[in-house]
Structure formats: structure tokens, C-alpha cells
Amino acid sequence: MEEQYERIPIIKLWDQLLVPLQGDVTDERADRLSEEVLERLRTSDARGLVIDITGLWMVDSHLCATLSNLASSAQLMGTRTVICGMSPAIAMTLQTMGVEMRGVRMALDLEEALDWLGFRVVRPDDELDLDATVDDLETGEVAN
């Protein structure tokens, strides 16, 4: 019996793509992940990619290599990538196995990942300079 296709969620969030991974990611599903995410990057003009692995049960060397290659490929396409949500157990397992994820930006959680990509929380009580230009906002040179 053929394995039922599990759709990989790729969520567009303004000019970013968010890919939350959950459960067990087989080698076949990991390869499909790369293909689908890179195609979506090509068609969406996304400037950032967040891969959230909070819901993964385990990460093996194949998935690490796939994620590292995906991040490198995304960078070649002009998209910054950050992987977030690695559990302590997965980090220790990868360290014990000697797996390195070179060239991949890591973040503790989704909030830190989005912050690295330039998202900032603006609370209603924050003072904003309404005379600031868009360039000032993008460079962070706005005086509060």
C-alpha cells in the first residue's frame, strides 16, 4: 500500500514563509520538503524563511543535512533562513552524533526567529514617531 501523502504546511506571513514541522519526518518527506519550500520561495518572492522544528520528535543526520542544504539553497535565492525550536534533547543528540549545521542561523523560538528577520512587536503604549520615514523604520533609526 502506498504511503499517504502528508502535506507540509508552508505559511506565507507577509514577506516571510513559515514552515512548522511536526512528528516524524521521513527521508522521503524531508526531500519533498526541500522541493516544495524552494518552489514556494521562487513563486512568492519571500525575503525570509523560518523553519520551526518545535514539534519534531527527532532529528536525524539526513534531516539535518536536508535543512542545512535547504537554508543554503534559500540563501542562493536571496532568502534568509532561520531554524527555531530545537529541543535540548535533539540538540544533545546532534552534538553526540557530531552533526554540524554550518551556515544555518538558529533561534530558540519563533519569536526570536521573527525578530532576527526584522519583525518587531509594537505595543499600543509604545511611543511612535509619526514623522519617521519608511527608510528610518527599516534601518531602525527612529527615536522613541
Secondary structure, 3 states (H helix, E strand, C coil): CCCCCCCCCCEEECCEEEEEEEECCCHHHHHHHHHHHHHHHHHHCCCEEEEEEEEECCCCHHHHHHHHHHHHHHHHCCCEEEEECCCHHHHHHHHHHCCCCCCCEEECCHHHHHHHCCCCCCCCCCCCCCCCCHHHHHHCCCCC
